[in-house]
Amino acid sequence: MAELLVRVVDKINHDDPYLDAKCLKAGDVVVVCPDGWVWGREELANPEWRIVRVPGLTVEQCAGFLSEEPETDPTNPNPMRQRRGFRLEIEHGRFDQVRIETRKQRRMHRLNLSLGELMAHKVAKPKLDDPNVFN
């Protein structure tokens, strides 16, 4: 079993769009840990995160959620490249209840998903445009 720490609200850097692109957004997996991981007080109490337990999946099967947005042109690096290339679509279906839990409610939410079901919620993040480049 794997346990995923998922951001449920956007982290925003209002001062710098390049740093903002590196901030984790809602649906981004912060970290994937093995079953039984001892989470710290910050992970358990932070209202911007949820811990999702996924029975039957290994850490290795979930590792793709931690990959950066791929570089499309290595000769011309994208300054707006995001910290995660994929996110969980938490706005729909069974993930919706994870997103809307309030601070007073329990953070740990156990979802019984197969690898196929989890991957059905995995979506590629759209490429961000550089605000200082006019096309």
Secondary structure in CASP SS format (residue, H / E / C, confidence):
PFRMAT SS
TARGET T0000
AUTHOR 0000-0000-0000
METHOD secondary structure of the structure
MODEL  1
M C 1.00
A E 1.00
E E 1.00
L E 1.00
L E 1.00
V E 1.00
R E 1.00
V C 1.00
V C 1.00
D C 1.00
K C 1.00
I C 1.00
N C 1.00
H C 1.00
D C 1.00
D C 1.00
P H 1.00
Y H 1.00
L H 1.00
D H 1.00
A H 1.00
K H 1.00
C C 1.00
L C 1.00
K C 1.00
A C 1.00
G C 1.00
D C 1.00
V E 1.00
V E 1.00
V E 1.00
V E 1.00
C E 1.00
P E 1.00
D C 1.00
G C 1.00
W C 1.00
V C 1.00
W C 1.00
G C 1.00
R H 1.00
E H 1.00
E H 1.00
L H 1.00
A H 1.00
N C 1.00
P C 1.00
E C 1.00
W E 1.00
R E 1.00
I E 1.00
V E 1.00
R E 1.00
V E 1.00
P C 1.00
G C 1.00
L C 1.00
T C 1.00
V H 1.00
E H 1.00
Q H 1.00
C H 1.00
A H 1.00
G H 1.00
F H 1.00
L H 1.00
S C 1.00
E C 1.00
E C 1.00
P C 1.00
E C 1.00
T C 1.00
D C 1.00
P C 1.00
T C 1.00
N C 1.00
P C 1.00
N C 1.00
P C 1.00
M C 1.00
R C 1.00
Q C 1.00
R C 1.00
R C 1.00
G C 1.00
F E 1.00
R E 1.00
L E 1.00
E C 1.00
I C 1.00
E C 1.00
H C 1.00
G H 1.00
R H 1.00
F H 1.00
D H 1.00
Q H 1.00
V H 1.00
R H 1.00
I H 1.00
E C 1.00
T C 1.00
R C 1.00
K C 1.00
Q C 1.00
R C 1.00
R C 1.00
M E 1.00
H E 1.00
R E 1.00
L C 1.00
N C 1.00
L C 1.00
S C 1.00
L H 1.00
G H 1.00
E H 1.00
L H 1.00
M H 1.00
A H 1.00
H C 1.00
K E 1.00
V E 1.00
A E 1.00
K C 1.00
P C 1.00
K C 1.00
L C 1.00
D C 1.00
D C 1.00
P C 1.00
N C 1.00
V C 1.00
F C 1.00
N C 1.00
END
